[in-house]
Amino acid sequence: MHELSIALSVVEMAEERAREAGAIRIDAVRLRIGALAGVASGALRFAFDIARRGTPLRAARLIIEEVPASVWCPGCRAERTLSVARLRCPACGAPAELRGGRELELTELEVDDGAAAHR
């Protein structure tokens, strides 16, 4: 299950970014995952629950934005979303250039920097 290694990497990156920001706790982690990234969201959620134990992410929520596969069709001169991974424009059927869908990005952390406690 490669989702566990991805979850461990996400936890490590989030810890590093939180440390740089001076955060004392991480409340949520947001990821963008493309439809063609080869990552099962359910398996990643399960792995994240394991990977976050004993870390500043121990209570963090994992928020996943699923990104559809998209292609650029030179015939239509438009970007289109694919319902299936067949690299053809869904409007005109012309061969298309893959533009999106392979994403796996840590996009945002919600953190507690302790500032409210010091007021």
N, C-alpha and C positions, 0 to 999 in steps of 0.2 A: 504494500500500500504506500505509494509515493506521497499521498496526502499527508502522512505523518511527518515526512521530511520537510514538506512545504510548511506545515503548521509550526514546526520547530524553527524554521527560518523566519516566519512571520513574527513569532514571539521574540526571537533574537533582535530582529530589526526594530520592532516596536519598543523593546526595552532600551535599545540604543538611542532611538529618537526621543523617548521620554526622559532619559538621563540628560541628554543635551538640552532639553527644554526645562529641566529642573522639576519635573513632575514627580509626585510621590506615589501616584496610583494611576493606572490606566483603566478607564471605564468602558471604552469601546474601541474596536479596531474595524476599520472599513476597508474592504477589498473590492477590486473590480476583477471579475473573472470572465474571460471571453469564452464563448460557446465552443471554440476549437482549441482551448488551452489544455484539454485532456485532464481536467480536474473535476472530480465528482463533489459537488457542493456538500452533500450530506456526509460523505466520508471526511471531507475537510473539517466540517463542524465537529464531528466526533473526535478527530485527531486534535483539533484545537483545544477541546475540553481536556484532553490528556496533557498536551504540551504546555498549557498555561499554569498547571499546578505548581505551587511553590514559587511563583514569580509575581512581579507587580501586576501581571495580567490575570491573577487568579480569579477575579470576579468580573473580568471584562466580557462584554458581549461581542460576538463576531457578526458583523453586518456585511452581507455579500450583495454586491450589485452585479447581476449577470448581464454581460454585454453580448448582444447578438452578433453573429457573423455578418460582415458587410463587405460589399464588393463595389468597385468602380467599373462602370460600363462605359468604354470609350465610344460605343455606338450611340447611346442615349445621352452621354456626357452628364451622367448622374450617379450618385452613390445610392446603392440599394441594399436592403436587408435581405439576407437569405433565410428561407425557412428550412432548407436542407443544404448541406455542404456540397453543392455541385457548382463549380465555378463558372456559372453562366448567369447573365442578367435575368432576373425574374420577369422583367417587363418585355424585353425584345428577344431573349434567348441567345444573345451574342456572348462569346467568351469574355470573362470579366477578370479584373485584377483584385485579389483579396486585399481589403483595407483594414478590417477589424475582426476581432473574434478570438484572438490568441492571447489577450491580455491576462495578466496575473499581477496586479499592482496593489501595493499598500497605499491607499489614497488619503487616509485621515486617521488620527487618533483623538479620542476624547480623553483628556487627562485631568487629574486633580493636582494642582501645583501647591496646594496648601495655603494659598493667598487668602482665601475666605476665613480660614481659622485664625489668621493674624490680625484681622480687622477689629 
